[in-house]
Amino acid sequence: MPRAIRIYVRVVNRINLYVGRATMLLFFVMLGVLLYSSISKGLHMPAIWTLEVAQFLMVAYFLLGGGYSLQSDAHVRMDLLYSRWSPRTRAVVDAFTGLLLLFYLGMLLYGGLSSTLYAIQYNETSYSTWSPYMAPIKIVMTLGVGLMLLQALAIFFTDLAAAKGERLE
């Protein structure tokens, strides 16, 4: 594989590693928000913002951690035949399915960018009582999908190299 692809894979892996590990901390923030929600409801002073903030944090946790999950190979894989195949056959199949994933994530990124630009242009707010601006969470969502797309491309290059009998990292 060309040197530029090797550098690309190394850089994307490092970025998703740091973003993924930092994103893990959002879980504790979400727990804090939900704990506050429970306490405020118990005191009969429920906060109207807690459920929606918890949902936003969960979306950020899920999407920003997506690239790290792909990188760690922690996603779900149905293994009927896969474990019986040679490493080279697995790499060929992974490269093919990687193309499908790249297409899917590309379409998701396109929709995310469109939705984010709409939210920014029209100051879109949620339909809840609290009515927060949607642009910040949509930016985070689009960033998360973008990182997954970059990671999927890095994995595609890694699988392509493995199918050729090479090793990138």
N, C-alpha and C positions, 0 to 999 in steps of 0.2 A: 504494500500500500504506500502511496505517496506520503512524504513527510507532513504535508499540510493536513491530511486526513488524520494522521497519528496525533498531531498537535490538537486538532479539533476534538478528537475523542478524549484526550487527556484533559483539556480545558473544560469541556461540557461535563465530564465525570466529576471534576473537582467542584464546579459551580453547583451541580445538583447534590453533591455530598454535603456541602456547607448549607445550602438552602434547606435540604431535607432534615439535617440535624437541628437547625435553628427552628424549623417548623414544628418539630416534636414538642417544643416548649409551649406552643399554642394550646396544647391539650391542658396544661395546668392553668392557663389563663381562662380557658373555657370552663374548667372545673370551678374556678373562683367566681365566675359570672353566675354559674348555676347554683353555687352555694349561696351567693348573695341573693339570688332570686328566691331560693327556699326560705332563707331567713326573713327576707322582707315580706313574703307571703304569710309566714308564721306570725309576724308582728302586725298583720292586717294592714300593711302599707306596701302592696305589691308595686314593683317598678315595671313600667310598661315597656322598657327597652331590653330587658334581660333575655327574653326568648329569642328575639331577632338578632341580638348581638351573638348569642350562642350559636345560632344557625349560621351567621356570617363567619364566625370563627371555625366552625366545622367545615364549611365550604373551603376556606383558606387552608385549613389543615389537610383536607383531602386532596385539593388540586396542587398546592405547592409541594406536597409530599409525593405527588405522582411520579415525577422524574426520578426521585430517589428510590421509590418502589420499583420502577423499571430497572434502574441501575443495579439494585440489590437482588434482582430476580425474585422479588417477594410477591409478585402478582400471581393470580390463580392460573394454573395451566392444567388442562385436561390431559391426563396421561394414560391413554389406551395403548398406543403404539410407541410413543416417543422414547420411552426408556429402553426399548429394544433396538433402536436405531443406532448406527455408528455416530460418533461425534460430527463427522463430515455431513452425513445425511441430515442430522439435526440442524446444522448450520444452514444448509440449503433451504430446508423447510422454514426455519426461523427468518431467513432473509426474505423469502416470499411473503410470509405473513407480516413481516416488518413493513413491507411495501403497503399492504392493506392498512396497517396501523398508521403509517405516515399519511396516507390519503384521509383516513378518518380524522386524525388530529389536525390536519390541514384545514378540513372543512369546519371542524370545531373552532379552530383559531379564527378563521374567516368570520364565522358567526359571532364569536366573542368580540372581535374587533368592531364589527358592525354595531353590536349591542352596546359596547362601551362608548363608542363615539356618539351614539344616540343619547345615552345617559348623560354624557358631558354636555352635548349641544343643547338639550332641552331640560337640564337640571332635574332629571327623573328622580322621583322619590318613591318609596314603598307605599303600598296602599294601607298600611297598618296605622294604628292610632299615633304611634311614635313618628312615623313618616320620615325615616332617614334618607339621605341622598344615596342613590344606588351606584354612582360612579366609582367610589373607592373599592367596593367589593367586586365590581365588574372588572376593574383594572387588575385586581389581585387574581381573579379567575382567569383572565386572559393571559396574565404573566405565567400562571401555573400551567395552562395548556401549552403556552409557548415553550416553557422549560421541558415539558413532556415531549413535545415535538423534537426539540433539539436532542434530547436523550434517546428518543426512538431512532433518530438518524444516526447517532453515535453507535447504538446497538446494531443497526443495520450494517454499518461499515465493519463492525467487529465480526458479525456473522458472515459477511461477504469475505472477509479475510480468512476466517476459519474454513469456509467452503473451498477456498483456494489452497488451504493447507498452511496458511500463515497465521501469525499471532500478533495482535496489535498491542496488548498490554499483558 
